Amino acid sequence: MAEIDHDIVLQPAVKQLELVRTGEISVVELAEAHIRQIERLNPELNAFVDFDAERVRAQARKLDTSKKPYGSLHGLPVSIKSSIATAGYRCEVGSRLHRDHVPREDAVAVARLRAAGAVILGTTNCPELLMAYETENDLYGRTRNPWDLERSPGGSSGGESAAIAAGLSAAGLGSDSGGSVRVPAHFTGICSLKPTPARFPGRGHLPPCVGPFAILGAIGPMARTMSDVSLLFRTLGGYDPLDPVSAPVAPRELTLDDLRANTIGFFEDDELVPVTGETRAAIQSAAQALREAGFRVEPFRPRTLELLRKLWWKFFVQCGAMFYEPEIFGKRYQLSPIFEEFLAIAGVAGQLDAAELLNAWAELDLLRAKTLAEFDEHPVLLCPAAAISAFRYQERSWEIEGKTVEYLDAVRYAQWFNALAMPAAVVPVGRSPEGLPIGVQIAARPFDDEVALGVAGIVDEAFGYRAPAMAQM
């Protein structure tokens, strides 16, 4: 064990599982390595909000002595965003309104993690009530990016991304209604997937993914490699008969030839919000890697992007504020500045009346159909994950190519695919001048999650995860 102590926590999850299966390392030893990394780095990163080393050790000992056949995740140390119900752990969604909330039952995805033999390390930090692209709240404070402690690891799955990037966790679960697993993956140099909502169990998310959020929102896997993300998708995905959004879609095994049958479209920006030069270079590098792997890659930009973004805004910002209004009524004094900022943004837009909401819902269905027709010739899309790399906390505008880019515009590149309910993956490819990670985004048609995963996996093999300096012993 001594010779792998230093790097085992930075190895892919599939490698860690292989070492356990072959007996080269025990579950207890693997858990201890992660416990040490958490104890060493979490005081600086503040990624975990509920972690108890003894509880982790007890799970590991039980798995090491179990006579049951190994599950597909046997012994893998994982973490879970604190908006996903995890029995026995604090899941407070970063809000004083939910202080000390400990669910009695697991979310479906968490129950499947346990059934597959994963070791639950704990729950991770998020912005209050999930409505921000940085991770800070009045309960636990600020989570820091392991690449630069002055910068955000993204939001709302920022605690999860920071933990995985720095080797505190082998893999985990976040959630995404506007880029919340993809922007953090991009900011911290890891991989993630926002799945088609119908293909990955969302029951047990806090708050529930209902109404428009049944389209926008999804629980999604996060890890350091696309192989690990694919493993979590295969293990945890699948039909949930008690979820009205869930669909009984059989998983598919795709060959490289199957993937190559999809022409890949790509664009560097949406012609409205510029991206950094390094982001453009990352897109070009990913496109070239796919060409070298035998794919047909062509310039393509859907014509509906801005209309989709405006509809996403109505549902996420305006409907989101309306959904939270009953919960926060009379309790505004308990809210954190980051959620007050969201409410101020929503207040400028105003509340939707019944006719506006009905028309927006109908318009979204029509626009989704129109967009999917555009995807007939380019069923896979390569584009930026965001216009910028990880920003400093409370930064709200940036100068790019002589143009001022505002906060929510900088991350618009993730939002279209929530409105479309399309699977979208993020893979690290490039670096900013400051050495910060830059990811690219790969989206596919609804229900073609395996296509997005497969294409993203090829890009990941060409570039892939690098550990931040603080994560290395």
NUGUDREN-390363 format. One record per atom (N, C-alpha, C): residue in three letters; z, x, y. Coordinates in pm, whole numbers, plus 50000, padded with zeros to 5 digits. Layout:
N
alaZXY...
//
This chain:
473
met500005008149879met500005000050000met500005008450126ala500605020250123ala500765028250244ala499435031350310glu498405034350231glu497145038550291glu496325027050347ile496645014550318ile495905003450378ile496744995650478asp497984999650499asp498844992850596asp498204992150734his497535002950773his497085004050910his495894995250943asp495064992050845asp493844984650880asp493654971750802ile494504968750707ile494274956750626ile494224944150710val495014943450817val495044931250899val493774929650981leu492974940150994leu491734939351069leu490524937750979gln490744937650848gln489654935550754gln489234920950752pro487994918150715pro487584904050701pro488494896650604ala488604883750624ala489424875550534ala488914876550391val487594876750373val487054877450237val487454890550169lys487584901350245lys488034914050189lys489514913350152gln490324907350239gln491734905750208gln491934897550081leu491154886950067leu491254878549947leu490844886249822glu489824894549835glu489384902649721glu490474912149676leu491164918449772leu492244927649738leu493384920549665val493664908149705val494704900349637val494234896749496arg492994891949485arg492484887649354arg492444899049253thr492124911149299thr492024922549208thr493364929249184gly494414924449249gly495734930149229gly495994942949305glu495084946949395glu495294959049473glu496384957249579ile496674944849610ile497734941649706ile498314928249666ser499594926549683ser500214913649652ser500174904649774val500404891949753val500464882549866val501604886449960val502724890549903val503864894749985val503504906750071glu502824916450011glu502434928350089glu501464924750200leu500524915950171leu499574911850274leu500284904250386ala501204895550349ala501984888350449ala502814897850534glu503424907850471glu504244917550547glu503404925250648ala502184928650611ala501314935650705ala501034927150828his500834914250808his500594905350921his501874902951002ile502984902050932ile504264900551004ile504494912451096arg504234924351046arg504414936251130arg503494935951252gln502244931751230gln501304931251343gln501744920751446ile502244909551399ile502734899251490ile503944904351568glu504874910451497glu506084915451566glu505744926651665arg504694934051635arg504304945051723arg503564940151848leu502674930351831leu501764926851940leu502034913252006asn502664903951933asn502844890751993asn503704890852120pro504694899752132pro505424899952260pro504514902252381glu503434909852363glu502494911952474glu501454900852482leu500954896552367leu499864886852367leu500344872552387asn501514869252335asn502034855652343asn501064845552282ala500574848952163ala499624840252094ala500324829252014phe501444832651948phe502154822951863phe503224815651942val503344802651916val504434794851974val505474791251868asp505114792251741asp506074789651633asp505764799351520phe506624809351505phe506464819451400phe507844823151349asp508014822951218asp509274826551154asp508934835451034ala509264848051043ala508894857550938ala509434853550802glu510664848450799glu511254844750670glu510514833150605arg510034823950686arg509264812750632arg507944817750573val507344827650636val506114833550585val506394840650453arg507464848450449arg507804855650326arg508074846050210ala508734835050239ala509024825350132ala507744819650073gln506774816350158gln505484811450108gln504804822050022ala504834834550069ala504154845349998ala504784847749861arg506124847849856arg506804849949727arg506454838749629lys506394826649679lys506074815249592lys504674816649533leu503724821149614leu502364822949566leu502264834449466asp503014845049490asp502984856449398asp503544853049261thr504474843749255thr505104840249127thr504524827649064ser503574821349133ser502994808849083ser502154811448959lys502204802348867lys501394803048745lys500094794948760lys499934788148872lys498744780048893lys497534789048915pro496324784148883pro495104791848912pro494984794449062tyr494414805849096tyr494254809249236tyr493354799049306gly493764794649425gly492874787049510gly491944796549583ser490954790949650ser489944799449714ser490494807349832leu491674803449883leu492304810649994leu493654816449952his493824819049825his495124823149771his495684835449844gly496774833349916gly497474844249982gly496974847750120leu495954840850170leu495374844550301leu496294839950415pro496734849050501pro497584845250615pro496754839050726val497044826650762val496254819350861val497164813550969ser496554810151081ser497274804051193ser496564791151232ile497264782751308ile496744769551341ile497084766351486lys496114761851558lys496304757651697lys497354746651704ser498194747251804ser499334738051809ser498974723951857ser497684720551848ser497254706651866ser496804700551734ile497024707651624ile496624702951492ile497894701451409ala498184689451365ala499464686451300ala499694695651180thr500814702751185thr501214711951079thr502674708951046ala502904703150931ala504244698350896ala505264709650903gly506354707050976gly507434716750986gly507284726951096tyr506184726351173tyr505944735951280tyr505784728651413arg506164735451521arg506024729551654arg504534727851688cys504184715651718cys502824712151759cys502944703751886glu503194710551997glu503554703752122glu502384702652220val501214707352181val500004706752265val500294712752403gly501184722552407gly501454729752530gly502074721552641ser502724710552607ser503204701452711ser504694698552699arg505374698352812arg506784694252812arg506934679752771leu505874671952783leu505924658052737leu506064657252585his505714668052516his505794668452369his506774679052321arg507674683252406arg508624693752369arg509334690552237asp509374700652149asp510064699852019asp509414690251919his508154686551944his507474677951847his507124685951722val507614681651608val507344688051479val506814677251384pro505544677351352pro504994667051263pro505614667451125arg505674655851064arg506154654750927arg505034656250825glu503804653750869glu502664654550779glu501614663950836asp500864670150747asp499784679050787asp498544671150827ala497794676550922ala496414672150941ala495664674650810val494584667350789val493834668650664val493374683050642ala492854689450747ala492384703150731ala493514712550696val494704710250750val495854718750719val496304716450575ala496304703950532ala496654700950392ala495694707950297arg494434708450334arg493454715350249arg493664730450252leu494094735850365leu494454750050370leu495564753050270arg496614745150274arg497744747450182arg497294746050036ala496484735650010ala496044733249872ala495204744949820ala494504751649909ala493674763049869ala494464776049858gly495784775649890gly496644787249870gly496874795849993ala496504790950112ala496714798950233ala498194799750267val498564810550334val499924812450386val499904808750535ile500684799050574ile500724794750713ile501644804050791leu501054811650884leu501854820750966leu502594813351077gly501964803251134gly502594795851244gly501534789151328thr501964783451441thr501064776451532thr500894784551660thr499744782751724thr499354791251836thr499224783451966asn499274790952075asn499364785252209asn498044778952255cys498174769452346cys497014762852406cys497394758252546pro496424755352634pro496754749852765pro497304735752750glu498064731452848glu498664718152838glu497624707352816leu497804699852706leu496964688552669leu495494692352658leu495214705352644leu493924710852601leu492844710852707met493164707852830met492114705552930met491874717553020ala491654729352962ala491364741253042ala490704751752956tyr490014761053022tyr489364772252955tyr490204784952965glu491444783753000glu492414794652987glu493664788952924thr494514797452867thr495614792752785thr496944796352851glu497534786252915glu498784787852987glu499454774152997asn500764773852988asn501484761353004asn502934764253043asp503644753853079asp505034755553124asp506014757253009leu505594754152887leu506494755952772leu506554770552728tyr505394777052717tyr505334790352656tyr504674800852744gly504164796952858gly503554806652946gly502134810052906arg501744822052940arg500344826452935arg500054834752811thr498954831452742thr498454839952634thr497464849852693arg497514862252644arg496704872952702arg495604877352606asn494524881852665asn493374886352587asn493634900552536pro493494903152407pro493794916652356pro492834927352407trp491724923552467trp490814933452525trp491244937652665asp491984929052733asp492454931852869asp493554921752897leu494784926352906leu495934917352916leu495964909453046glu495134913053141glu495064905353266glu494074893853255arg493374892953145arg492314882953132arg492684872053031ser491974860953044ser492184849452956ser491484851752822pro492104847252712pro491404847152584pro490574834452567gly490464826552676gly489744813952670gly490664802352638gly490084790652639gly490824778552608gly489864768052556ser490354758252486ser491794756452472ser492374763252347ser491524769252263ser492034776052142ser492294790752169gly492884793852286gly493064807652326gly494114815052248gly495214808452210gly496214815052127gly495644818751992glu494814809951940glu494194812251809glu493234824051816ser492394824451919ser491424835351928ser492094848851949ala493134849152032ala493854861752057ala494504866751928ala495114857651852ala495784861551727ala494804867351627ile493654861051612ile492674865651513ile492024878651558ala491664879651686ala491004891651737ala491874904051720ala493184902451737ala494104913851731ala494704916051593gly494264908651492gly494744910751356gly496114904951329leu496584895651413leu497844888851385leu497644878351278ser496424873751264ser496074863251169ser494704866551111ala494514863350983ala493224866250920ala492154856250959ala492554843950989ala491624833251023ala492464821251064gly491794810751111gly492584799151149gly491734787551196leu492444777651251leu491824765251297leu492064763251445gly490984760251516gly491064755851654gly490434742051665ser490184737651786ser489484724951806ser488644726051931asp487614717351941asp486564719552039asp485974706252083ser486184702852213ser485514691252273ser484594695452387gly484654708252425gly483814713052534gly483614728052528gly483764733652408gly483624748052391gly484904754852349ser485904747352306ser487254752852291ser487494761452168val486554762152073val486614773051974val485564783552006arg484524779652079arg483414788852103arg483654798052223val484134792652333val484414801252448val485514811552415pro486624807552351pro487614817752311pro487044828252215ala486194824252122ala485574834152033ala484724843852114his483954838752206his483124847052295his483994856552378phe485104851552432phe485964859752518phe486704870752442thr486954868752313thr487774878252238thr487034885852129gly485734883152112gly484944890852018gly485084886951873ile485294873951846ile485364869251708ile484284858651685cys484324852251570cys483344841951532cys484014828251524ser483234817951544ser483764804351529ser482624794651507leu482984782851462leu482034771851446leu482634759051499lys481894752451588lys482164738351616lys481284730451521pro481864724451419pro481034717551320pro480534704051370thr479594698451297thr479304684251315thr480594676651287pro481074668151381pro482384661751359pro482504654451225ala481414648451178ala481464640651054ala481654649250930arg481454662450943arg481474671050826arg482754678950809phe483644678350906phe484884686050898phe486024676750936pro487104676250858pro488134666150883pro488844667951017gly488834657451097gly489494657951226gly490784650051231arg491074642851123arg492284634451123arg493524643351126gly494414640151219gly495614648051238gly495574656651362his494464656051435his494424663151563his495254655651665leu495854663351757leu496714657751861leu496114661451998pro495654651852077pro495544637452051pro494404634451954pro494344622251902pro493294618851805pro491904619851867cys490944623851784cys489544624251827cys488944610351808val489124601751907val488674587851899val487834584552021gly487144572852015gly486284569052125gly485214579552146pro484904583052270pro483874593352293pro484244606852234phe485554609452216phe485964622252161phe485694623252011ala485334612151947ala484894612751808ala483534619551798ile482754619051907ile481484626151914ile481694640251968leu482444641152079leu482634653952145leu483474663552064gly484524658651999gly485574667251947gly485454670351799ala485914682251763ala485964686051622ala486974697251603ile487704696751492ile488454708451448ile487454718351391gly487654731351421gly486684741151375gly487314754051330pro486694761051233pro487224773651182pro486934785351275met487864794851281met487744806951361met488154818851275ala487434829951287ala487744841851207ala487004853751268arg487154865451207arg486514877351263arg485074879151217thr484674872651109thr483284873751061thr482754859851028met481414858651028met480824845850992met481014842950843ser481124853150760ser481424850750618ser482764843650603asp483744847750685asp485054841350681asp484994827050734val484244824950842val484094811450898val483414802450796ser482384807650729ser481684799750627ser482614796250511leu483464805650471leu484424802950364leu485354791550403leu485874791750524leu486744780950568leu485994767750574phe484754768050622phe483974755650629phe483774749850489arg483404758350393arg483184753350257arg484464748250193thr485574754950221thr486834751450156thr487464739050218leu487394737750349leu488124727250420leu487254715350458gly485954717450466gly485064706550505gly484924696250395gly484244685550427gly484014675150327gly484594661850368tyr484214651950296tyr484484637850329tyr485964634750330asp486394627350431asp487744621950441asp487614606750442pro487944599950333pro487694585550323pro488504577250422leu489534582850484leu490334575350580leu489914577750725asp488894585950744asp488394588950878asp487094581350899pro487054571950994pro485834563951013pro484634572051061val484854584051114val483754592451159val483184600851045ser483994603250942ser483594612350835ser482414606850756ala481564615950707ala480384611950630ala480354619650498pro480014612850387pro479984619550255pro478714627750236val478634639050307val477454647650301val477744659150205ala476884660950108ala477094671450009ala476854685250073pro477684695050040pro477434708650090pro476154714350032arg475544723550106arg474284729550062arg474414744650053glu473774750449953glu473644764949942glu472224768549984leu472084775650094leu470764778850146leu470414793450119thr469204795850076thr468714809350057thr468194814850190leu467904827650193leu467334833550313leu465974827250343asp465204824150240asp463914817550261asp464114803550320asp465144796450274asp465454783350332asp465724784750482leu466514794750518leu466854796750659leu465624800650740arg464774809250683arg463584813750754arg462574802450780ala462724791550709ala461814780250732ala462054773750867asn463154777150932asn463494771451063asn463034780751174thr462134776051257thr461764783651376thr462924783551474ile463254795051528ile464384796151619ile463894796651762gly464374787551845gly464114787951987gly465244795352058phe464924801552172phe465974808452246phe465714807552396phe466784808152472phe466674809652617phe467864817552668glu467664824052782glu468714832552840glu469574825152941asp469014815353009asp469794807053101asp469124793353112asp469814783953176asp469304770253184asp468544767553314glu468254777953390glu467544777253518glu468364770853629leu469614767553602leu470494762153705leu471664771553733val472244777053626val473384786153639val473004799553577pro472924810253656pro472544823253601pro473634829053512val473244838453430val474184845453342val474134860253375thr475144867553333thr475174881953361thr474034889153289gly473674900753341gly472644908653277gly472974912353134glu474254915053108glu474684918552972glu474554906652878thr474744894552932thr474554882552850thr473074881052813arg472204883252909arg470764882852879arg470414893052771ala470964905052785ala470674915652687ala471174911652548ala472334904952541ala472864900752412ala471944890552346ile471414881152424ile470484871352368ile469234878352316gln468684887552394gln467504894652350gln467764902952224ser468944909152218ser469294917152100ser469414908351977ala470044896751990ala470174887651877ala468804882451833ala467954879051930ala466614874251897ala465834884851821gln465954897451864gln465244908151796gln465784910351655ala467074909451638ala467654911051504ala467144900151410leu466994887951461leu466474877151378leu464994879151346arg464234884351442arg462824887351412arg462744897951302glu463574908051312glu463564918751212glu463994913651075ala464754902451074ala465164896450946ala464134886550894gly462984885750963gly461894877450912gly461784863650971phe462504860951079phe462454847751142phe461384847151250arg460834835351269arg459964832651383arg460874828351499val460864835951608val461754833651722val460894832151846glu461034820851914glu460174817552027glu460994812652146pro460524815052267pro461194809252384pro461154793952377phe462274787852405phe462374773152402phe463634768952476arg463464759252564arg464624753852635arg464494738652639pro465414731052579pro465334716452586pro465334711652731arg464584701052757arg464474695852894arg465644686952933thr466504683952840thr467554673952865thr468914679952897leu468994693152913leu470304699752919leu471164694753034glu470604693553154glu471434689553267glu471884675053254leu471034666353202leu471454652553179leu472574651853077leu472494660052974leu473564660452874leu474854665552934arg474754675453019arg475944681053081arg476644670553169lys475854662753242lys476434652353328lys477134641653244leu476574638253129leu477224628453042leu478484634352979trp478414647152938trp479624653552887trp480744652652991trp480404655053116trp481384654553225trp482034640653232lys481224630253224lys481774616653230lys482784614453118phe482434618652998phe483304615852884phe484504625252879phe484264638252894phe485374647752880phe486304647153001val485764647853120val486594648653240val487104634953280gln486184625553303gln486614612553354gln487324604253247cys486724603053129cys487404595553023cys488654602852977gly488604616252974gly489794623752934gly490984620653022ala490764620453153ala491854617153246ala492324602753225met491404593753199met491784579753177met492594578153049phe492224585552944phe492984585052819phe494424589652841tyr494614600052922tyr495954605652941tyr496794597853041glu496184589253120glu496924582653227glu498164575053177pro498094567053070pro499304560153024pro500424569752983glu500044581152925glu501044590652877glu501754597652992ile501034600753098ile501624608453207ile502164599653320phe501964586553311phe502404577653419phe503914579053440gly504284581853562gly505694583553596gly506274596853555lys505444605853500lys505954618753451lys505184630553510arg504504628253620arg503674638953678arg504504651353711tyr505784649353741tyr506644660653776tyr506834670253658gln506544665753536gln506694674353418gln505424682053383leu504344679653455leu503064685753420leu502944699753477ser502194708153407ser501994721953450ser500864722553552pro500804733253631pro499714734653729pro498324734053666ile498174739253545ile496854739553483ile496364725453450phe497284716453413phe496854702753387phe496694695153518glu497504698253616glu497314692153748glu495944695853803glu495494708053777glu494164712053821glu493094703353756phe493234700853626phe492294691953559phe492314678153622leu493484672753649leu493574659353708leu492934659053847ala493064669953921ala492434670454053ala490914670354040ile490384677753943ile488934677653920ile488484663653881ala489244657253791ala488884643753748ala489024633753863gly490004636153950gly490224626954062gly489054626654158val488414638154177val487244638554265val486124630054206ala485964630754075ala484914622854009ala485254607954007gly486544604654002gly486964590754001gly486954584653862gln487534572953851gln487584566053723gln486274558553698leu485914557553572leu484754549653533leu485154535053519asp484314525953570asp484574511953541asp483884508353409ala484084496053364ala483594492153231ala482064493253223ala481364489253329ala479894489853327ala479414504253322glu480054513153399glu479654527153399glu479864533453262leu480994530253200leu481284535753068leu480294530652965leu480004517652968leu479064511852872leu477674517852889asn477234519153014asn475914524853039asn475854539552998ala476924547053023ala476954561152985ala476894562552834trp477594553952763trp477604554652616trp476204551952561ala475544541552616ala474184538452572ala473224549752609glu473384555252729glu472514566152773glu472674578352683leu473884580952640leu474104592652553leu473344591052422asp473394579152362asp472664577052237asp471164579152257leu470624573752366leu469204575352394leu468854589952419leu469714596952491leu469454610852524leu469594619852401arg470534616652314arg470644624352189arg469364623052108ala468824610752099ala467584608752025ala466424616652087lys466344616452219lys465284623752288lys465414638752265thr466634643752270thr466854658052250thr466534662252107leu466954654152011leu466674657551871leu465184657951844ala464424649351912ala462964649951898ala462424663451948glu463024668652055glu462614681852105glu462924692952005phe463944690751921phe464344700951825phe463474700951699asp462514691851690asp461664691451571asp460984704751545glu460444710951649glu459704723451630glu460594735751634his461784734251691his462744745451699his464124740251656pro464334738551527pro465584732351480pro466814741151493val466644753751531val467774762651558val467594768051700leu468714768751773leu468654773051913leu469634784451935leu469144795251994leu469944806852032leu470084806952183cys471314807652234cys471514807252379cys472884813552410pro473214815252538pro474524820852571pro475674811552529ala476834817452511ala478054809652492ala478684806052626ala478474814552725ala478984812352861ala478204821552953ala478304819053082ala477574827153180ala478234840553205ile479524841653170ile480324853453203ile481124857653081ser481664869753086ser482644874052985ser484034869653030ala485064873452955ala486424868752982ala486834871353126phe487344860953191phe487734862253331phe489224864353346arg489604869253463arg491024870653494arg491644856953518tyr492914855753483tyr493594843053504tyr493474838453648gln493174825653662gln493084818553790gln491844822353871glu490974830753818glu489654832253881glu488894819153865arg488194815253969arg487504802453963arg486054802954012ser485564814554053ser484154815754089ser483734830354077trp482434832254055trp481884845454032trp480504846454096glu480144858254141glu478814860654195glu477934866354085ile476874859354052ile475934863653949ile474524862354006glu473814873354007glu472434873554056glu472314867154194gly473284870054280gly473254865054417gly473644850554434lys474164844254327lys474534830254333lys475994828654293thr476724819754362thr478114817054327thr478154807154211val478834811154105val478984802653987val480424798153978glu480624784953975glu481974779353972glu482494778253829tyr483804776153822tyr484574776153697tyr483914768353584leu483774755253598leu483264747253487leu481774749253464asp481054753753566asp479644756953546asp479464769453460ala480394778753469ala480274791253395ala480314789053245val480924778153202val481054775353058val480224763253015arg479304758953099arg478464747453067arg477644749652940tyr477384762152906tyr476514765152793tyr477094760352660ala478384758052655ala479004752652534ala479004737452530gln478934731152646gln479234716852656gln478134707752603trp476874712152611trp475774703752564trp475944699652419phe476424708952337phe476444706552193phe477584697252152asn478584695752239asn479584685352215asn478984671552239ala478214670152347ala477574657452374ala476574653652264leu475974663752202leu474984661352097leu475584660351958ala476884663251942ala477544663651811ala476824673151717met476304684151771met475584694051692met476504705351650pro476294711151532pro477064723051496pro476604734951579ala477564742951626ala477244754651706ala478234765751674ala477694777451646ala478514789151611ala478414799551721val479454807851731val479454819151824val479694831951745val478924842351779val478994855251712val479054866251818pro479934876251804pro479954887251902pro478734896251886val478114899852000val476904908151996val476994919752095gly477334916852221gly477254927052324gly478574930452388arg478504938252496arg479684942352574arg479364941752722ser480354937952801ser480224938052946ser480444952352997pro480184955153125pro480454968553178pro481914972753162glu482824962853157glu484244965953138glu484624967652992gly483624966352903gly483894967552760gly484364954652695leu484224943252764leu484644930452709leu483574924752616pro483964917252514pro482974911852420pro482064901452487ile480854900652437ile479914890152476ile479334884252349gly479534871352330gly479014864552213gly477724857152245val476994853552141val475844844652154val476134832052075gln475424821552110gln475654808452048gln474424804351967ile474664799151849ile473584794751761ile473884780451718ala472994771251758ala473194757051731ala472094752051638ala472414741551564ala471454735251474ala471594720051486arg470674713051422arg470684698451429arg471964692851363pro472404680851403pro473584674851340pro473454674751188phe474554678251123phe474694678850978phe474074691450916asp473364699450997asp472804711950945asp473754723650971asp475024721550942asp476024731950965asp475724744650887glu475244743150765glu474944754950684glu473824763250746val472904756750817val471834764050884val472414772350999ala473264766051081ala473894773451190ala474724785051136leu475484782551030leu476304793050971leu475454804350914gly474374800750846gly473544810850784gly472844819750885val472264813750988val471584821651091val472594830151167ala473734824251201ala474784831851270ala475274843351184gly475314841351053gly475744852050963gly474804864050966ile473524861450981ile472554872450989ile472754880351117val473004873351227val473294880251354val474584888151342asp475574882351276asp476864889151260asp476704902051181glu475884901851078glu475654914051000glu475024925151084ala474224921151183ala473544931051266ala474464936851374phe475494929451413phe476374933851522phe477824933351477gly478474921951494gly479754919651431gly480984924251507tyr482114921351445tyr483454923451502tyr483774938151522arg484394940951637arg485034953751660arg486454950851707ala487404959051664ala488794956551697ala489134961551837pro489874953651915pro490364958852043pro491334970352018ala491404979452114ala492184991552095ala493644988652061met494234978652125met495654975952102met495924971251961ala494894965851891ala495094960651757ala495144971651652gln494644983451686gln494574994451590gln495865002451594met496355005651478met497605013251467met497425027351522
//
